[in-house]
Amino acid sequence: MTISRRMAIEADIRAALRGVIDPELGHNIVDLGMIYDVDVAEDGAVRVVMTTTTRFCPASAFLQEAVTERASAVPGVTALVVELTYDPPWEPDRASPDISWV
């Protein structure tokens, strides 16, 4: 797989994940800065590293399942691992400046 194709798959995954809304904050997890990394290997295997607002966030399982569902549906993805991390911990300043907190 070419580098440009891998980059396109990453962009498609990020676009798909914009449909995953954090139920607590009401914004998508990409713009909130909760997706730390999307790595697409040559064979189409994908590793998504994400976080939640807090370590014991009650929506963690829901968000991981939603990421799995949406990223797996992207054409070209052959396998998927979703890794939840809290290093570094999420903070509101990770969010896009376009997010309105009001």
N, C-alpha and C positions, 0 to 999 in steps of 0.2 A: 504494500500500500504506500502511496506517495505521501510525502509530508503535507502537501496541500490537501489531500483527501483526509488525512488525520486531523488537520486543523479545521476542515469543514465539519467533520463529525463532532469535534469538540464544540464548535459554534452551535451546531444543531442541538447538542445536548444542553448547553447553557440556555438556548432559546426554549427548549422543552421544559426545563426546570423553572423557568419564569412563571409557569403555570402552577407551581407548588407554593401555596400561600401559608405562611406561618399563622396558625389560628390565634395566637396571642397578640401578634403585632399587626396582622392584617395586610402584610406586604409579602411579595415573593422572596424566596430565600436567596436568589441570585443577587437582587438589588440590596438585600439586607446584609450581604457579605458573608453568608453562611456556607457558601461553596468555596472551599479553600483551594481545591485543585481538581482538574479533570484531565486525566492522562489517558491518551489513546495509543495503544501499542500497534505495531505493524500488522498484527493479525486481527485487529478490531476489538481486542479485549480492552475494557475500560475500567479504570479505577477512579472513583469519585471520593474525594475527601471532603467531609462536611462537618458542621458543628450545629449546635442548637444554642438558644439563649443562655441556658444554664445546664450544668452537669445532670441534674435530675429533672429536666424538663419533661412534663407529662406527655408532650407531643412528639418526643423523640422517635418512638416506634412508628407513629403515623407519618412523620416526615421521611424517615428512612424508606418506608414502604412506597411512598409517593415518588421519591427519587428513583428507586429501583424500577417502578412501573414506567415512569416517563423516559428515563434514560435507556432502558431496555428496548423501548419501542422505536428508537432512532435507527433508521437504516444504516447498516454497516457495523453496528455493535454486535459482536459475536459472543461476548461474555461480559459480565459486570460484577464488580465488587464495590460496595458502598461502605466506606470506613468512616466511623464517627470518632471525632477527636475533640479534645478540649484544650489543645496546645497549639496555638495560643487560645485563651478563652475569648469568646465573642464579646464585643463591646459595641454600643451603638455607633461609634465613630467608624466602624468597618462598613457601614451602610453607604449606599450611593448618596451623594449630596442632593439628589433629586427627590429623595423620600421626605414626605411631609409627616412630621410627628404629631401634628395637631389633630 
